[in-house]
Amino acid sequence: MNSQENSGSGQQQKRILIIDDDPDATITYRMVLEDSGYKVDSYTDPVLAYKNFKADLYDLVILDIKMPIIAGFLLYQKIKTIDSEVKICLYSL
């Protein structure tokens, strides 16, 4: 095993999707996660996030509960119909 494999760089980068209508929160979470080595996509529009969501693309979805148009719990249910295996973390500030 070479040193790259030992360091974990040979592994596929984990992908995270952030959906939060607060742009400041989205940017902050994105910066922290990217600095930690994750590939991050983010949306401040829950409708657009849902329309662009694809199965088997993300390892984790970080989802705000309180959003306009589509509340977090409803969006959770809609995402799970597309990808029943994706892990989703719900939060509220």
Secondary structure, DSSP 8 states (H G I E B T S, - for coil): --HHHHHTTTS---EEEEE-S-HHHHHHHHHHHHHTT-EEEEES-HHHHHHH--TTS-SEEEEES--SSS-HHHHHHHHHHH-TT-EEEEE--
